Amino acid sequence: MTRKERFQFVLDYFSKHNPDAETELLYDSPYQLLVAVILSAQCTDKRVNMTTPAIFERYPDPASLAKASFDELFPYIKSISYPNNKTRHLIGMAQMLMTNFGGEVPLTVDELVQLPGVGRKTANVITSVVDNQPNMAVDTHVFRVSARIGLTVNAKTPLATEKQLLELIPREMVHVAHHWLILHGRYICVARTPKCAECGLQQACKYFAKQGWAQLSRPKAKTLDFGAPNAVAVDERLPVLKTRTRAAAKPKTAKAKSAAKGPAKRAAKKTK
């Protein structure tokens, strides 16, 4: 399968099975999405969604957030990773929105990256989600999944991954392809033990061709019961049943025997 064919297979699969993929962050406006994405750096969407409702109730717009002090905002964010930095970033972001952008969230990458706490990935997320722009945000999931499947080749950085993906994903599909790769990495192609048995991309996946098939064909461990006490489950490919047995008691030395007799002699004298 050529790289172009692999891309087509992946896009066709997701178009059929998850055509309306979208972000799992909860938001009602570009401002709320920007706050949520800043908080989501190295933090789960689930945790962010638990945190943002109170923030949005207290600070419903950039104007109110821009007036917040560190001590006022921090308690709302303390359960999020890196709360000190993110508290400063949110306040600085809101202040810059008010002074430089009239309180509105800009929708170009070049303008967004000027905001505190906003890098290229966050800017790509905002423009892609809010405006369906063909910008590919590369997080850890997109980076890993793209490399495993074989969509990218020797891409060492998120920017290299982004460029390779944009080469072969049609512009009109980029905004949704971003979510396809993220969700696939979050729930199927997970970091430590990818769930190859549940994956519909086996036919196109380079990782599956090398590693995944071995996982599927490996026999599962079975519990063996031959009446042996404390039997341990062992792989059925192993011919010997492993059991836990107590170590044999070591014979006592003459010195040890003498020490053991000491208390008995003293007890006998007391009875006399």
Secondary structure, 3 states (H helix, E strand, C coil): CCHHHHHHHHHHHHHHHCCCCCCCCCCCCHHHHHHHHHHCCCCCHHHHHHHHHHHHHHCCCHHHHHCCCHHHHHHHHCCCCCHHHHHHHHHHHHHHHHHHCCCCCCCCHHHHCCCCCCCHHHHHHHHHHHHCCCCCCCCHHHHHHHHHHCCCCCCCCHHHHHHHHHHHCCHHHHHHHHHHHHHHHHHCCCCCCCCHHHCCCHHHCHHHHHHHHHHHHCCCCECCCCCCCCECCECCCCCCCCECCCCCCCCCCHHHHHHHHHHHHHHHHHHC
